[in-house]
Amino acid sequence: QVQLVESGGGLVQAGSSLRLSCTASGRAFSYYPMAWFRQAPGKEREFVAAISWTGGVTNYADSAKGRFTISRENGKNTVYLQMNNLKFEDTAVYYCAANSFGSAVADNRASYDSWGQGTQVTVSS
């Protein structure tokens, strides 16, 4: 497993932008597909976006398409989530996840075996 630390969350107004970062420990980070999930109060944790180890393949939830961009810098062991035009319904704790046992750029929680502690994103309307 890999240790993951998220940062970049905060309180913003609707229509604003935020960039989340997730920094990983371990040299093998470059070979792991990575993903972002989120969990709003009283709701299940849901998929947001995922990226292959090369960065060449991405996968987005419908709610994220056109507004969010996932990217990575393997030299910095970091994956990013650029969030534009934020909406009130984007309010949630955002979690970074790593898939250290496969290559799938998956949208389900079972495909990821390492998780960060989360960073809070609050969007005021």
Chimera marker file (.cmm) of the C-alpha trace (Angstrom):
<marker_set name="trace">
<marker id="1" x="0.000" y="0.000" z="0.000" r="1" g="1" b="0" radius="0.5"/>
<marker id="2" x="0.966" y="3.620" z="-0.390" r="1" g="1" b="0" radius="0.5"/>
<marker id="3" x="0.505" y="6.566" z="1.981" r="1" g="1" b="0" radius="0.5"/>
<marker id="4" x="-1.608" y="9.378" z="0.535" r="1" g="1" b="0" radius="0.5"/>
<marker id="5" x="-2.056" y="12.944" z="1.799" r="1" g="1" b="0" radius="0.5"/>
<marker id="6" x="-4.629" y="15.310" z="0.292" r="1" g="1" b="0" radius="0.5"/>
<marker id="7" x="-4.560" y="19.106" z="0.422" r="1" g="1" b="0" radius="0.5"/>
<marker id="8" x="-6.165" y="22.119" z="-1.210" r="1" g="1" b="0" radius="0.5"/>
<marker id="9" x="-9.692" y="21.958" z="0.109" r="1" g="1" b="0" radius="0.5"/>
<marker id="10" x="-11.511" y="24.970" z="1.494" r="1" g="1" b="0" radius="0.5"/>
<marker id="11" x="-14.593" y="27.160" z="1.538" r="1" g="1" b="0" radius="0.5"/>
<marker id="12" x="-15.453" y="28.847" z="-1.746" r="1" g="1" b="0" radius="0.5"/>
<marker id="13" x="-18.412" y="30.474" z="-3.438" r="1" g="1" b="0" radius="0.5"/>
<marker id="14" x="-20.366" y="28.823" z="-6.204" r="1" g="1" b="0" radius="0.5"/>
<marker id="15" x="-18.709" y="29.406" z="-9.558" r="1" g="1" b="0" radius="0.5"/>
<marker id="16" x="-15.208" y="29.419" z="-8.070" r="1" g="1" b="0" radius="0.5"/>
<marker id="17" x="-12.311" y="27.052" z="-8.685" r="1" g="1" b="0" radius="0.5"/>
<marker id="18" x="-10.130" y="24.896" z="-6.471" r="1" g="1" b="0" radius="0.5"/>
<marker id="19" x="-7.232" y="22.575" z="-7.131" r="1" g="1" b="0" radius="0.5"/>
<marker id="20" x="-6.814" y="19.565" z="-4.903" r="1" g="1" b="0" radius="0.5"/>
<marker id="21" x="-3.483" y="17.795" z="-4.558" r="1" g="1" b="0" radius="0.5"/>
<marker id="22" x="-2.647" y="14.306" z="-3.375" r="1" g="1" b="0" radius="0.5"/>
<marker id="23" x="0.948" y="13.434" z="-2.582" r="1" g="1" b="0" radius="0.5"/>
<marker id="24" x="1.999" y="9.810" z="-2.263" r="1" g="1" b="0" radius="0.5"/>
<marker id="25" x="4.902" y="8.078" z="-0.606" r="1" g="1" b="0" radius="0.5"/>
<marker id="26" x="6.804" y="5.307" z="-2.300" r="1" g="1" b="0" radius="0.5"/>
<marker id="27" x="8.698" y="4.935" z="-5.556" r="1" g="1" b="0" radius="0.5"/>
<marker id="28" x="6.022" y="2.777" z="-7.186" r="1" g="1" b="0" radius="0.5"/>
<marker id="29" x="3.518" y="5.649" z="-7.334" r="1" g="1" b="0" radius="0.5"/>
<marker id="30" x="4.352" y="6.163" z="-10.992" r="1" g="1" b="0" radius="0.5"/>
<marker id="31" x="2.842" y="2.748" z="-11.810" r="1" g="1" b="0" radius="0.5"/>
<marker id="32" x="-0.458" y="3.144" z="-9.968" r="1" g="1" b="0" radius="0.5"/>
<marker id="33" x="-3.754" y="4.270" z="-11.430" r="1" g="1" b="0" radius="0.5"/>
<marker id="34" x="-5.098" y="6.990" z="-9.161" r="1" g="1" b="0" radius="0.5"/>
<marker id="35" x="-8.560" y="8.332" z="-8.457" r="1" g="1" b="0" radius="0.5"/>
<marker id="36" x="-10.584" y="10.903" z="-6.593" r="1" g="1" b="0" radius="0.5"/>
<marker id="37" x="-13.776" y="10.057" z="-4.749" r="1" g="1" b="0" radius="0.5"/>
<marker id="38" x="-16.012" y="12.235" z="-2.621" r="1" g="1" b="0" radius="0.5"/>
<marker id="39" x="-18.482" y="11.772" z="0.197" r="1" g="1" b="0" radius="0.5"/>
<marker id="40" x="-21.185" y="14.257" z="1.116" r="1" g="1" b="0" radius="0.5"/>
<marker id="41" x="-22.892" y="14.145" z="4.539" r="1" g="1" b="0" radius="0.5"/>
<marker id="42" x="-25.354" y="11.275" z="4.723" r="1" g="1" b="0" radius="0.5"/>
<marker id="43" x="-24.362" y="9.896" z="1.333" r="1" g="1" b="0" radius="0.5"/>
<marker id="44" x="-22.240" y="7.066" z="0.006" r="1" g="1" b="0" radius="0.5"/>
<marker id="45" x="-18.709" y="7.721" z="-1.181" r="1" g="1" b="0" radius="0.5"/>
<marker id="46" x="-18.862" y="8.278" z="-4.931" r="1" g="1" b="0" radius="0.5"/>
<marker id="47" x="-16.421" y="8.244" z="-7.809" r="1" g="1" b="0" radius="0.5"/>
<marker id="48" x="-15.259" y="11.557" z="-9.272" r="1" g="1" b="0" radius="0.5"/>
<marker id="49" x="-12.316" y="10.907" z="-11.603" r="1" g="1" b="0" radius="0.5"/>
<marker id="50" x="-9.478" y="8.475" z="-12.295" r="1" g="1" b="0" radius="0.5"/>
<marker id="51" x="-6.246" y="8.503" z="-14.261" r="1" g="1" b="0" radius="0.5"/>
<marker id="52" x="-3.911" y="5.827" z="-15.597" r="1" g="1" b="0" radius="0.5"/>
<marker id="53" x="-0.307" y="5.566" z="-14.471" r="1" g="1" b="0" radius="0.5"/>
<marker id="54" x="0.898" y="7.286" z="-17.648" r="1" g="1" b="0" radius="0.5"/>
<marker id="55" x="-1.761" y="9.968" z="-17.460" r="1" g="1" b="0" radius="0.5"/>
<marker id="56" x="-2.910" y="9.019" z="-20.946" r="1" g="1" b="0" radius="0.5"/>
<marker id="57" x="-6.260" y="7.585" z="-19.909" r="1" g="1" b="0" radius="0.5"/>
<marker id="58" x="-8.809" y="9.372" z="-17.750" r="1" g="1" b="0" radius="0.5"/>
<marker id="59" x="-12.287" y="8.530" z="-16.554" r="1" g="1" b="0" radius="0.5"/>
<marker id="60" x="-14.864" y="10.946" z="-15.126" r="1" g="1" b="0" radius="0.5"/>
<marker id="61" x="-18.192" y="10.754" z="-13.405" r="1" g="1" b="0" radius="0.5"/>
<marker id="62" x="-20.950" y="12.496" z="-15.319" r="1" g="1" b="0" radius="0.5"/>
<marker id="63" x="-21.110" y="15.139" z="-12.601" r="1" g="1" b="0" radius="0.5"/>
<marker id="64" x="-17.438" y="15.996" z="-13.177" r="1" g="1" b="0" radius="0.5"/>
<marker id="65" x="-17.272" y="16.008" z="-16.962" r="1" g="1" b="0" radius="0.5"/>
<marker id="66" x="-16.566" y="19.427" z="-18.411" r="1" g="1" b="0" radius="0.5"/>
<marker id="67" x="-15.790" y="21.000" z="-15.031" r="1" g="1" b="0" radius="0.5"/>
<marker id="68" x="-13.112" y="18.852" z="-13.354" r="1" g="1" b="0" radius="0.5"/>
<marker id="69" x="-9.724" y="17.746" z="-14.672" r="1" g="1" b="0" radius="0.5"/>
<marker id="70" x="-7.552" y="15.039" z="-13.162" r="1" g="1" b="0" radius="0.5"/>
<marker id="71" x="-3.821" y="15.086" z="-13.858" r="1" g="1" b="0" radius="0.5"/>
<marker id="72" x="-0.595" y="13.793" z="-12.364" r="1" g="1" b="0" radius="0.5"/>
<marker id="73" x="3.093" y="14.560" z="-12.037" r="1" g="1" b="0" radius="0.5"/>
<marker id="74" x="4.887" y="11.278" z="-11.438" r="1" g="1" b="0" radius="0.5"/>
<marker id="75" x="8.165" y="13.069" z="-10.747" r="1" g="1" b="0" radius="0.5"/>
<marker id="76" x="6.479" y="14.746" z="-7.784" r="1" g="1" b="0" radius="0.5"/>
<marker id="77" x="4.426" y="11.712" z="-6.713" r="1" g="1" b="0" radius="0.5"/>
<marker id="78" x="1.361" y="13.934" z="-6.966" r="1" g="1" b="0" radius="0.5"/>
<marker id="79" x="-2.071" y="13.734" z="-8.531" r="1" g="1" b="0" radius="0.5"/>
<marker id="80" x="-4.308" y="16.768" z="-8.927" r="1" g="1" b="0" radius="0.5"/>
<marker id="81" x="-7.989" y="17.509" z="-9.302" r="1" g="1" b="0" radius="0.5"/>
<marker id="82" x="-8.709" y="20.879" z="-10.876" r="1" g="1" b="0" radius="0.5"/>
<marker id="83" x="-12.313" y="21.833" z="-10.115" r="1" g="1" b="0" radius="0.5"/>
<marker id="84" x="-13.912" y="24.726" z="-11.998" r="1" g="1" b="0" radius="0.5"/>
<marker id="85" x="-17.378" y="26.254" z="-11.814" r="1" g="1" b="0" radius="0.5"/>
<marker id="86" x="-18.003" y="24.663" z="-8.442" r="1" g="1" b="0" radius="0.5"/>
<marker id="87" x="-21.584" y="24.068" z="-7.384" r="1" g="1" b="0" radius="0.5"/>
<marker id="88" x="-23.202" y="23.745" z="-3.987" r="1" g="1" b="0" radius="0.5"/>
<marker id="89" x="-23.708" y="20.030" z="-4.640" r="1" g="1" b="0" radius="0.5"/>
<marker id="90" x="-19.939" y="19.562" z="-4.966" r="1" g="1" b="0" radius="0.5"/>
<marker id="91" x="-19.668" y="20.073" z="-1.205" r="1" g="1" b="0" radius="0.5"/>
<marker id="92" x="-18.062" y="16.933" z="0.232" r="1" g="1" b="0" radius="0.5"/>
<marker id="93" x="-14.947" y="15.412" z="1.672" r="1" g="1" b="0" radius="0.5"/>
<marker id="94" x="-12.682" y="14.523" z="-1.248" r="1" g="1" b="0" radius="0.5"/>
<marker id="95" x="-10.515" y="11.416" z="-1.022" r="1" g="1" b="0" radius="0.5"/>
<marker id="96" x="-7.520" y="10.362" z="-3.069" r="1" g="1" b="0" radius="0.5"/>
<marker id="97" x="-7.124" y="6.641" z="-3.815" r="1" g="1" b="0" radius="0.5"/>
<marker id="98" x="-4.471" y="4.412" z="-5.349" r="1" g="1" b="0" radius="0.5"/>
<marker id="99" x="-4.725" y="1.099" z="-7.178" r="1" g="1" b="0" radius="0.5"/>
<marker id="100" x="-1.513" y="-0.721" z="-6.327" r="1" g="1" b="0" radius="0.5"/>
<marker id="101" x="-2.549" y="-4.160" z="-7.612" r="1" g="1" b="0" radius="0.5"/>
<marker id="102" x="-3.854" y="-3.506" z="-11.102" r="1" g="1" b="0" radius="0.5"/>
<marker id="103" x="-3.954" y="-1.215" z="-14.090" r="1" g="1" b="0" radius="0.5"/>
<marker id="104" x="-7.653" y="-0.458" z="-14.322" r="1" g="1" b="0" radius="0.5"/>
<marker id="105" x="-8.757" y="3.165" z="-14.420" r="1" g="1" b="0" radius="0.5"/>
<marker id="106" x="-11.851" y="2.146" z="-12.535" r="1" g="1" b="0" radius="0.5"/>
<marker id="107" x="-14.839" y="3.978" z="-11.112" r="1" g="1" b="0" radius="0.5"/>
<marker id="108" x="-15.551" y="1.682" z="-8.174" r="1" g="1" b="0" radius="0.5"/>
<marker id="109" x="-14.143" y="1.730" z="-4.647" r="1" g="1" b="0" radius="0.5"/>
<marker id="110" x="-13.157" y="-1.934" z="-4.685" r="1" g="1" b="0" radius="0.5"/>
<marker id="111" x="-10.497" y="-1.252" z="-7.328" r="1" g="1" b="0" radius="0.5"/>
<marker id="112" x="-8.488" y="0.931" z="-4.940" r="1" g="1" b="0" radius="0.5"/>
<marker id="113" x="-6.589" y="-0.332" z="-1.917" r="1" g="1" b="0" radius="0.5"/>
<marker id="114" x="-4.982" y="2.808" z="-0.493" r="1" g="1" b="0" radius="0.5"/>
<marker id="115" x="-6.877" y="5.906" z="0.650" r="1" g="1" b="0" radius="0.5"/>
<marker id="116" x="-6.013" y="9.296" z="2.045" r="1" g="1" b="0" radius="0.5"/>
<marker id="117" x="-7.678" y="10.964" z="5.007" r="1" g="1" b="0" radius="0.5"/>
<marker id="118" x="-9.655" y="13.383" z="2.863" r="1" g="1" b="0" radius="0.5"/>
<marker id="119" x="-9.897" y="17.143" z="2.409" r="1" g="1" b="0" radius="0.5"/>
<marker id="120" x="-13.077" y="19.134" z="2.916" r="1" g="1" b="0" radius="0.5"/>
<marker id="121" x="-14.523" y="21.169" z="0.060" r="1" g="1" b="0" radius="0.5"/>
<marker id="122" x="-17.413" y="23.455" z="0.939" r="1" g="1" b="0" radius="0.5"/>
<marker id="123" x="-19.197" y="25.464" z="-1.735" r="1" g="1" b="0" radius="0.5"/>
<marker id="124" x="-21.536" y="28.216" z="-0.612" r="1" g="1" b="0" radius="0.5"/>
<marker id="125" x="-24.462" y="29.098" z="-2.816" r="1" g="1" b="0" radius="0.5"/>
<link id1="1" id2="2" r="1" g="1" b="0" radius="0.2"/>
<link id1="2" id2="3" r="1" g="1" b="0" radius="0.2"/>
<link id1="3" id2="4" r="1" g="1" b="0" radius="0.2"/>
<link id1="4" id2="5" r="1" g="1" b="0" radius="0.2"/>
<link id1="5" id2="6" r="1" g="1" b="0" radius="0.2"/>
<link id1="6" id2="7" r="1" g="1" b="0" radius="0.2"/>
<link id1="7" id2="8" r="1" g="1" b="0" radius="0.2"/>
<link id1="8" id2="9" r="1" g="1" b="0" radius="0.2"/>
<link id1="9" id2="10" r="1" g="1" b="0" radius="0.2"/>
<link id1="10" id2="11" r="1" g="1" b="0" radius="0.2"/>
<link id1="11" id2="12" r="1" g="1" b="0" radius="0.2"/>
<link id1="12" id2="13" r="1" g="1" b="0" radius="0.2"/>
<link id1="13" id2="14" r="1" g="1" b="0" radius="0.2"/>
<link id1="14" id2="15" r="1" g="1" b="0" radius="0.2"/>
<link id1="15" id2="16" r="1" g="1" b="0" radius="0.2"/>
<link id1="16" id2="17" r="1" g="1" b="0" radius="0.2"/>
<link id1="17" id2="18" r="1" g="1" b="0" radius="0.2"/>
<link id1="18" id2="19" r="1" g="1" b="0" radius="0.2"/>
<link id1="19" id2="20" r="1" g="1" b="0" radius="0.2"/>
<link id1="20" id2="21" r="1" g="1" b="0" radius="0.2"/>
<link id1="21" id2="22" r="1" g="1" b="0" radius="0.2"/>
<link id1="22" id2="23" r="1" g="1" b="0" radius="0.2"/>
<link id1="23" id2="24" r="1" g="1" b="0" radius="0.2"/>
<link id1="24" id2="25" r="1" g="1" b="0" radius="0.2"/>
<link id1="25" id2="26" r="1" g="1" b="0" radius="0.2"/>
<link id1="26" id2="27" r="1" g="1" b="0" radius="0.2"/>
<link id1="27" id2="28" r="1" g="1" b="0" radius="0.2"/>
<link id1="28" id2="29" r="1" g="1" b="0" radius="0.2"/>
<link id1="29" id2="30" r="1" g="1" b="0" radius="0.2"/>
<link id1="30" id2="31" r="1" g="1" b="0" radius="0.2"/>
<link id1="31" id2="32" r="1" g="1" b="0" radius="0.2"/>
<link id1="32" id2="33" r="1" g="1" b="0" radius="0.2"/>
<link id1="33" id2="34" r="1" g="1" b="0" radius="0.2"/>
<link id1="34" id2="35" r="1" g="1" b="0" radius="0.2"/>
<link id1="35" id2="36" r="1" g="1" b="0" radius="0.2"/>
<link id1="36" id2="37" r="1" g="1" b="0" radius="0.2"/>
<link id1="37" id2="38" r="1" g="1" b="0" radius="0.2"/>
<link id1="38" id2="39" r="1" g="1" b="0" radius="0.2"/>
<link id1="39" id2="40" r="1" g="1" b="0" radius="0.2"/>
<link id1="40" id2="41" r="1" g="1" b="0" radius="0.2"/>
<link id1="41" id2="42" r="1" g="1" b="0" radius="0.2"/>
<link id1="42" id2="43" r="1" g="1" b="0" radius="0.2"/>
<link id1="43" id2="44" r="1" g="1" b="0" radius="0.2"/>
<link id1="44" id2="45" r="1" g="1" b="0" radius="0.2"/>
<link id1="45" id2="46" r="1" g="1" b="0" radius="0.2"/>
<link id1="46" id2="47" r="1" g="1" b="0" radius="0.2"/>
<link id1="47" id2="48" r="1" g="1" b="0" radius="0.2"/>
<link id1="48" id2="49" r="1" g="1" b="0" radius="0.2"/>
<link id1="49" id2="50" r="1" g="1" b="0" radius="0.2"/>
<link id1="50" id2="51" r="1" g="1" b="0" radius="0.2"/>
<link id1="51" id2="52" r="1" g="1" b="0" radius="0.2"/>
<link id1="52" id2="53" r="1" g="1" b="0" radius="0.2"/>
<link id1="53" id2="54" r="1" g="1" b="0" radius="0.2"/>
<link id1="54" id2="55" r="1" g="1" b="0" radius="0.2"/>
<link id1="55" id2="56" r="1" g="1" b="0" radius="0.2"/>
<link id1="56" id2="57" r="1" g="1" b="0" radius="0.2"/>
<link id1="57" id2="58" r="1" g="1" b="0" radius="0.2"/>
<link id1="58" id2="59" r="1" g="1" b="0" radius="0.2"/>
<link id1="59" id2="60" r="1" g="1" b="0" radius="0.2"/>
<link id1="60" id2="61" r="1" g="1" b="0" radius="0.2"/>
<link id1="61" id2="62" r="1" g="1" b="0" radius="0.2"/>
<link id1="62" id2="63" r="1" g="1" b="0" radius="0.2"/>
<link id1="63" id2="64" r="1" g="1" b="0" radius="0.2"/>
<link id1="64" id2="65" r="1" g="1" b="0" radius="0.2"/>
<link id1="65" id2="66" r="1" g="1" b="0" radius="0.2"/>
<link id1="66" id2="67" r="1" g="1" b="0" radius="0.2"/>
<link id1="67" id2="68" r="1" g="1" b="0" radius="0.2"/>
<link id1="68" id2="69" r="1" g="1" b="0" radius="0.2"/>
<link id1="69" id2="70" r="1" g="1" b="0" radius="0.2"/>
<link id1="70" id2="71" r="1" g="1" b="0" radius="0.2"/>
<link id1="71" id2="72" r="1" g="1" b="0" radius="0.2"/>
<link id1="72" id2="73" r="1" g="1" b="0" radius="0.2"/>
<link id1="73" id2="74" r="1" g="1" b="0" radius="0.2"/>
<link id1="74" id2="75" r="1" g="1" b="0" radius="0.2"/>
<link id1="75" id2="76" r="1" g="1" b="0" radius="0.2"/>
<link id1="76" id2="77" r="1" g="1" b="0" radius="0.2"/>
<link id1="77" id2="78" r="1" g="1" b="0" radius="0.2"/>
<link id1="78" id2="79" r="1" g="1" b="0" radius="0.2"/>
<link id1="79" id2="80" r="1" g="1" b="0" radius="0.2"/>
<link id1="80" id2="81" r="1" g="1" b="0" radius="0.2"/>
<link id1="81" id2="82" r="1" g="1" b="0" radius="0.2"/>
<link id1="82" id2="83" r="1" g="1" b="0" radius="0.2"/>
<link id1="83" id2="84" r="1" g="1" b="0" radius="0.2"/>
<link id1="84" id2="85" r="1" g="1" b="0" radius="0.2"/>
<link id1="85" id2="86" r="1" g="1" b="0" radius="0.2"/>
<link id1="86" id2="87" r="1" g="1" b="0" radius="0.2"/>
<link id1="87" id2="88" r="1" g="1" b="0" radius="0.2"/>
<link id1="88" id2="89" r="1" g="1" b="0" radius="0.2"/>
<link id1="89" id2="90" r="1" g="1" b="0" radius="0.2"/>
<link id1="90" id2="91" r="1" g="1" b="0" radius="0.2"/>
<link id1="91" id2="92" r="1" g="1" b="0" radius="0.2"/>
<link id1="92" id2="93" r="1" g="1" b="0" radius="0.2"/>
<link id1="93" id2="94" r="1" g="1" b="0" radius="0.2"/>
<link id1="94" id2="95" r="1" g="1" b="0" radius="0.2"/>
<link id1="95" id2="96" r="1" g="1" b="0" radius="0.2"/>
<link id1="96" id2="97" r="1" g="1" b="0" radius="0.2"/>
<link id1="97" id2="98" r="1" g="1" b="0" radius="0.2"/>
<link id1="98" id2="99" r="1" g="1" b="0" radius="0.2"/>
<link id1="99" id2="100" r="1" g="1" b="0" radius="0.2"/>
<link id1="100" id2="101" r="1" g="1" b="0" radius="0.2"/>
<link id1="101" id2="102" r="1" g="1" b="0" radius="0.2"/>
<link id1="102" id2="103" r="1" g="1" b="0" radius="0.2"/>
<link id1="103" id2="104" r="1" g="1" b="0" radius="0.2"/>
<link id1="104" id2="105" r="1" g="1" b="0" radius="0.2"/>
<link id1="105" id2="106" r="1" g="1" b="0" radius="0.2"/>
<link id1="106" id2="107" r="1" g="1" b="0" radius="0.2"/>
<link id1="107" id2="108" r="1" g="1" b="0" radius="0.2"/>
<link id1="108" id2="109" r="1" g="1" b="0" radius="0.2"/>
<link id1="109" id2="110" r="1" g="1" b="0" radius="0.2"/>
<link id1="110" id2="111" r="1" g="1" b="0" radius="0.2"/>
<link id1="111" id2="112" r="1" g="1" b="0" radius="0.2"/>
<link id1="112" id2="113" r="1" g="1" b="0" radius="0.2"/>
<link id1="113" id2="114" r="1" g="1" b="0" radius="0.2"/>
<link id1="114" id2="115" r="1" g="1" b="0" radius="0.2"/>
<link id1="115" id2="116" r="1" g="1" b="0" radius="0.2"/>
<link id1="116" id2="117" r="1" g="1" b="0" radius="0.2"/>
<link id1="117" id2="118" r="1" g="1" b="0" radius="0.2"/>
<link id1="118" id2="119" r="1" g="1" b="0" radius="0.2"/>
<link id1="119" id2="120" r="1" g="1" b="0" radius="0.2"/>
<link id1="120" id2="121" r="1" g="1" b="0" radius="0.2"/>
<link id1="121" id2="122" r="1" g="1" b="0" radius="0.2"/>
<link id1="122" id2="123" r="1" g="1" b="0" radius="0.2"/>
<link id1="123" id2="124" r="1" g="1" b="0" radius="0.2"/>
<link id1="124" id2="125" r="1" g="1" b="0" radius="0.2"/>
</marker_set>
